[in-house]
């Protein structure tokens, strides 16, 4: 059972990079953070819709139902992240298919190579782009949540937090940090001055990336709302 002062937060993702980033950003809260897969053979939630919000909700509710069936306390929180990158020159692709842009068996290297190839096929060296992050929060027992400041309108059992990070996708890659499309996502330098995009997300220190990224923005909305839920 959870202690009166510490709640369990289960992340509905199989992506270890997302688990690491989320755990870092939530480290100061009275929560113990776990990946769903660390608690048992978590079900695979089918993501076949065309909406980041819908996918995040499907994952949050699906993992919550699975945990309920395993006897998890009802007040355990489940947080799902659905995120991706939308490239203007590709009509918003890869979008919700960001994780499988090169095919179901592809990895980040394959996805990045496919992205670069798609830009090249359109005669583009670069294009405006933005990352999207949707966080969906629910309880294992699906009880209604209190009003959460900063959350988007949603159903009573859900807290939805939305954010985006604007930049530019380039064929040129740089940096070894981050994950996903970060080596090709160019943004203003660390001081944020000027209009020139000078660094990639993969070149940012973790703290700087958290301060600026789509996921960091969404988590800050979540952090501002959680006192209403944990108090």
N, C-alpha and C positions, 0 to 999 in steps of 0.2 A: 504493500500500500504506500501511497505517497504521504510524506509528512505534512503537517498542517502548514508549514511555511515553504515547502518546496513542491512544485508541481512538475509533472513529467510533460515534456513537449516532444512529440514524435514527428519527425520530418518525413513526409511522404515522397521521398525521392530515392532513387538508386544511384544518383550521381555523387560520388565521394567529394568532388570539388565543391558542390553546392552545400553538402553537409559541413565541410570544413569552414566555408565562408560564413554560413549561418551560425554555427556554433561560436565562432569568433565574435560575431556581432551581438550575440545574445548572452555573452559570458557573464555580464554583470547582473543579470536577472535571477530571481529565486526560482530557476527552472533547471531541471536536468534534461539535456538535449540528447536525443537518441535518433538514429536512423531506423526507419521501420524494419529494414532488413536485418538489423542487429537484434531484433526481438523475435525473429522466427522467419519462416518462409513466407514473406509478404506476397500478397497477390499482385499480379501485373495488371495495372489499370489501363484499359484500351484508350488510347488518345487518337480518335479519328474524327474529331470535330475541327472547325475552322476558327476557333476562338481560344485565346489564352485564358480568358476567365472561365470558360466552360471546362477546359482541361484541368485547371487548378481546382475547381470545385469537385470534379469527378474524382480526382486523386485524394483530396481531403476527406470526402465522404466515404470513399471506398476503403481507405485505410482505417478510418474511424469504425466502420462496420466490422471490419476484420478484427480490430483490437477488442471491440465489444464482445465478439464471439469467443475471444480468448480469455475473457474475464477481466479485462483492463478496467480500472476505476473510471466511472463516468466522467469525472472532472479532468481526466487527462486531456491535454490539448493536442490537436493534430494540425500541422501547418504544411500546406502544399505550395510549391513554387512552380509556376509555369512561365518560362521566359524564352526569349529568342531575339533574333535580329531581323530587321526589316530594311531592305535595301531599295532605295527609290528606283534605281536603274533596272531592277529586276521586278518591278511592279509589286514591291512589298515582300517578295520572297527573300530568304526561306521562311520567315514568319514562324508559324506554329510547327513547321517541319524542320526547324533549325538543327535539331539533334540528329535527324536522319536525312539531311539534305543530299548526301551522296548515296543513300540507300540504307536499309535497315541494318546492314552489317558494317556500315561505315563508321570511322572514328573521327576525332577532331581533325586529324591531318587530311583525311579524305574529304571531309566537309569543306575545309578551307581550300583545298585544291579545286574542288568543284565550284566553289564560289568564285575563285579567281578565273576559272575557265569560262564561267557564265558572263563575267564582266568583259573578258577579252572577246567573247563571241559577239558582244554588242558594241565592240570598239571603244570600250570605256576603261580607262586606267583607274578611275575613282568614281565614287558616287556618294551623295548624302545618304545617311543611314541612321537608324536608331535602334537601340536595344529596348526591349519591353520586359517588365517584370510584373507578374500578378501573384500576390500571396493570398491564399485562402485559408482561413482559420476556423476551426470548429471544435466541438467537444466530442468525446467518444460517445456520450449518450445523446448527442444531437439536441441538447437542451438549448433554449433561446439564450443568446448572448446579450449582455447589457449593451446599451448604446456605446459604440466605440468611436471616439473622436478620430476624424481623418479617414474613416472607412467609407467606401463607396456604398450606395444603396444596394441592399441585397436581402435575401431571405433571413428570417429570424435566427437561424442556427449558424449563420456565417458572418465572418468579418472579411471583407475584401479590400485589399490595399493595392493601388495601381501606381506605377512609376515608369518613366522612360529616360533614356540617356542618349542625347543627340551627338552625332559625330560624323565621320566619313569613313567609308570602306575604300581601301586602296588595294591594288594588286601587290604592292610592296608590303612585305612583312618585316616586323622588327620586334625584338623583345622575347624573353623566355618565361615571364610570369603569367599569371592569370590562367585562363583556359578557354576552350571554345574558339570563337572568332577574334579573341582579344589581340593577337599579333597583327591583324589587318584592320583593326578599328582605331582610327586616328582621331585625336582630340587636341584641344588647346593644351599647352604645356602646363606643368604643375602649378605655376602661379596664376593660370587662368587668364593672363593678359594677352591682348591682341587677338586678331581674328585668325591668324595662321594656325592650322593644325600641325603640331610639331612632334607629338609622341603618340605611341600606341598604348592601349589599355594594358598590354603585356609588359610595358616598361614601368608601370606605376608600382610603387611600394604598396603592399596590401592595405595599409591604413589609408593611403591616398585614394586607392581604388574604392574602398568602402565608402569614403567620404563623398565620392562623386558618382558612383555607378547606379544603374537602375535598381539593382538589388539592394544596395546601400540605402537609397532613397526610400524604397518600399519598407525596408526593415525599420527605418527611423519612424515612419508612420505607424508601424506596428508597435514599436517601443513606446510611442506617445500614447497609444491606445490601451496597452496592457495593464496599466494601473487600475483602470476601470474594471478589469476582469480578475486581476489577482488580489485586489484590495479586500 
